[in-house]
Amino acid sequence: MRRFLFWTTAVALVIVTVAGVAGYALFTRPHVDPLTKADAIVVLGGDQDGRIDYGLELARQGYADTLVIADSYPPDYPVIRRACASGTARIEVVCFVPDPWTTLGEAMFASAMARERGWTHLIVVSWNFHMVRARYIFEKCFGGELTMHPVPRAYDYSVPYWAYVYAYQYAALAKAATLPC
């Protein structure tokens, strides 16, 4: 019985260690592509962490003339309302509610727009820890060039919260592997 307990514990520790090291490489270590001019900037839904303003700033800096924002926010959230109304003569802002309300829904919408408009290059903005999964999903749906660029922010999370993030991202990545675009 002690031998079984020893080996069970050893295997569990190896699995947790491998998942942690791989999780660090996949979700914590920065995954930033160099910014280059693109046809559109796609801001994925998620935290109210400055990503919408960051997408607007990238458009103002001339990285794209079209900003596509996934509207997964409460109806009274002022940042999304302001952003959706902030188009100019040079910058078109397109806000949409993804269907399904997931990264896949966002990729499907952006890819459909790309086909309609002849886009070949998208900049995708989200969390750093979402970049690997978002790239995987967008590559399934969009045949053009992708520049993945996380919103610049600190991720000062506790170890238990990082464990949750890793578990969520692993599960969502596994789910994405089973779904077509």
C-alpha positions as CSV (number, residue, x, y, z in Angstrom):
1,M,0.0,0.0,0.0
2,R,2.8,2.4,0.8
3,R,4.5,1.7,-2.5
4,F,1.2,2.5,-4.3
5,L,0.8,5.7,-2.4
6,F,4.4,6.7,-3.1
7,W,4.1,6.1,-6.9
8,T,0.7,7.8,-7.0
9,T,2.1,10.8,-5.3
10,A,5.2,10.8,-7.5
11,V,3.2,10.6,-10.7
12,A,0.8,13.4,-9.5
13,L,3.8,15.6,-8.7
14,V,5.3,15.0,-12.1
15,I,2.0,15.8,-13.8
16,V,1.6,19.0,-11.8
17,T,5.2,20.0,-12.5
18,V,4.9,19.4,-16.3
19,A,1.6,21.2,-16.4
20,G,3.1,24.1,-14.5
21,V,6.2,24.4,-16.7
22,A,4.2,24.0,-19.9
23,G,1.6,26.5,-18.5
24,Y,4.3,29.0,-17.9
25,A,5.6,28.6,-21.4
26,L,2.2,28.8,-23.0
27,F,0.3,31.3,-20.8
28,T,2.6,33.4,-18.7
29,R,5.6,34.0,-20.9
30,P,4.9,36.9,-23.3
31,H,3.7,36.0,-26.8
32,V,4.1,39.3,-28.6
33,D,4.5,39.5,-32.4
34,P,6.1,42.7,-33.7
35,L,3.5,45.2,-34.8
36,T,3.2,46.0,-38.5
37,K,0.5,47.7,-40.5
38,A,-2.6,45.4,-40.9
39,D,-6.0,45.6,-42.5
40,A,-7.8,45.6,-39.1
41,I,-7.3,45.4,-35.4
42,V,-9.5,42.9,-33.6
43,V,-10.0,43.5,-29.9
44,L,-11.3,40.3,-28.2
45,G,-13.8,40.5,-25.4
46,G,-12.8,39.9,-21.8
47,D,-11.7,41.9,-18.8
48,Q,-12.2,45.6,-18.6
49,D,-8.4,45.9,-18.6
50,G,-7.7,48.7,-21.1
51,R,-7.8,46.5,-24.2
52,I,-10.4,48.6,-25.9
53,D,-8.4,51.8,-25.4
54,Y,-5.3,50.0,-26.5
55,G,-6.9,48.9,-29.7
56,L,-8.0,52.5,-30.3
57,E,-4.5,53.7,-29.7
58,L,-3.0,51.2,-32.1
59,A,-5.5,52.4,-34.8
60,R,-4.7,56.0,-34.0
61,Q,-1.0,55.2,-34.5
62,G,-1.8,54.0,-38.0
63,Y,-1.5,50.2,-37.6
64,A,-4.9,49.7,-39.2
65,D,-7.8,51.8,-40.5
66,T,-10.5,49.5,-39.1
67,L,-11.0,48.5,-35.4
68,V,-13.2,45.5,-34.8
69,I,-14.3,45.2,-31.1
70,A,-16.1,42.2,-29.6
71,D,-18.8,43.6,-27.4
72,S,-19.0,41.2,-24.5
73,Y,-19.6,43.9,-21.9
74,P,-22.6,45.1,-19.9
75,P,-24.9,47.4,-21.8
76,D,-24.1,50.3,-19.5
77,Y,-20.3,49.9,-19.7
78,P,-19.2,53.4,-20.8
79,V,-15.8,52.4,-22.4
80,I,-17.5,50.2,-25.0
81,R,-20.2,52.7,-25.8
82,R,-17.6,55.5,-26.2
83,A,-15.3,53.2,-28.3
84,C,-18.2,52.0,-30.6
85,A,-19.0,55.7,-31.3
86,S,-15.4,56.8,-31.8
87,G,-15.0,56.3,-35.5
88,T,-13.4,59.1,-37.4
89,A,-12.9,59.9,-41.1
90,R,-9.7,57.8,-40.9
91,I,-10.7,55.0,-38.5
92,E,-13.8,52.8,-38.9
93,V,-15.0,51.2,-35.6
94,V,-17.1,48.0,-35.9
95,C,-18.6,46.6,-32.7
96,F,-20.3,43.2,-32.7
97,V,-21.7,40.7,-30.2
98,P,-19.9,37.3,-31.0
99,D,-22.1,34.3,-31.8
100,P,-21.2,32.0,-30.1
101,W,-20.0,34.2,-27.3
102,T,-16.5,32.8,-27.3
103,T,-13.1,33.3,-29.0
104,L,-14.4,31.0,-31.8
105,G,-17.4,33.4,-32.3
106,E,-15.0,36.3,-32.4
107,A,-12.7,34.5,-34.9
108,M,-15.7,33.6,-37.1
109,F,-16.9,37.1,-37.2
110,A,-13.5,38.6,-38.0
111,S,-12.8,36.0,-40.6
112,A,-16.2,36.7,-42.3
113,M,-15.4,40.4,-42.4
114,A,-12.0,39.6,-43.8
115,R,-13.4,37.6,-46.6
116,E,-16.0,40.3,-47.4
117,R,-13.4,43.1,-47.4
118,G,-10.4,41.2,-48.8
119,W,-8.3,41.5,-45.7
120,T,-5.1,39.5,-45.5
121,H,-3.6,40.7,-42.2
122,L,-5.2,41.1,-38.7
123,I,-3.8,42.3,-35.4
124,V,-5.5,40.5,-32.5
125,V,-5.5,42.1,-29.0
126,S,-6.3,40.1,-25.8
127,W,-4.7,38.9,-22.6
128,N,-1.2,37.6,-22.8
129,F,-2.3,34.3,-21.5
130,H,-5.0,34.0,-24.2
131,M,-2.6,34.6,-27.1
132,V,-1.7,30.9,-27.7
133,R,-5.4,29.8,-27.8
134,A,-6.6,32.8,-29.7
135,R,-3.9,32.3,-32.4
136,Y,-4.8,28.6,-32.7
137,I,-8.5,29.4,-33.2
138,F,-7.9,32.4,-35.5
139,E,-5.5,30.2,-37.6
140,K,-8.4,27.7,-38.0
141,C,-10.8,30.4,-39.2
142,F,-8.6,33.0,-41.0
143,G,-6.2,32.1,-43.7
144,G,-4.2,35.3,-43.6
145,E,-1.4,36.8,-41.6
146,L,-1.9,37.2,-37.8
147,T,-0.1,39.6,-35.5
148,M,-0.9,38.6,-31.9
149,H,-0.4,41.5,-29.5
150,P,-1.5,41.3,-25.8
151,V,-2.8,44.4,-24.1
152,P,0.2,45.8,-22.1
153,R,-0.6,45.3,-18.5
154,A,0.7,43.5,-15.4
155,Y,-0.5,40.1,-14.4
156,D,0.1,40.2,-10.7
157,Y,-2.0,37.1,-9.9
158,S,-1.7,34.8,-6.9
159,V,-0.5,31.2,-7.4
160,P,-4.0,29.8,-6.9
161,Y,-5.4,32.2,-9.5
162,W,-2.6,31.3,-12.0
163,A,-3.5,27.6,-11.4
164,Y,-7.1,28.5,-12.3
165,V,-5.9,30.4,-15.5
166,Y,-3.8,27.5,-16.5
167,A,-6.6,25.0,-16.0
168,Y,-9.1,27.1,-17.9
169,Q,-6.7,27.7,-20.8
170,Y,-5.8,24.0,-21.0
171,A,-9.5,23.0,-21.0
172,A,-10.4,25.7,-23.5
173,L,-7.5,24.8,-25.8
174,A,-8.6,21.1,-25.7
175,K,-12.2,22.2,-26.5
176,A,-10.9,24.4,-29.4
177,A,-9.1,21.4,-30.8
178,T,-12.4,19.5,-31.1
179,L,-14.3,22.3,-32.9
180,P,-14.2,23.3,-36.5
181,C,-14.2,27.0,-37.4
